[in-house]
Amino acid sequence: MQSEQVLDITRLALKTVVLLSAPMLVFGLVVGVLMNVFQAVTQITENTLSFVPKLAAMTVALVIFSPWMMDVIIDFTTQVFENIPNIVR
């Protein structure tokens, strides 16, 4: 296996990880910022007040984007398995 092949597989894997994590991270970020603004305005310093809505938003994002995420995972796995004969040479 040559170093270019290793770099290509690594690059593809990192791209897939970023694509899969982005929707949940964006939902969590938006809800976290909104909750922090709410806490700053009301001067409430309860930790669970920001944690529970972020967890709920990330769960909603997972439910909404799970079909797309499965397609991305399947495409990645298919590409890796199809390239096995080229990698072994």
LINRABEL-V129274 format. One line per field, one symbol per residue. phi: phi as a letter, one per 30 degrees, with the letter a starting at -180 (. if undefined). burial: 1 if it has 24 or more other ideal C-beta (glycine too) atoms within 12 Angstrom, else 0. Layout:
phi = ???
burial = ???
This chain:
phi = .cdddddddddddddddddddedddddddddddddddddddchccddddcddddddddddddddcddddddddddddddddddeddddd
burial = 00000000000000010001001100110011001000000000000001001100110010001000000100010000000000000
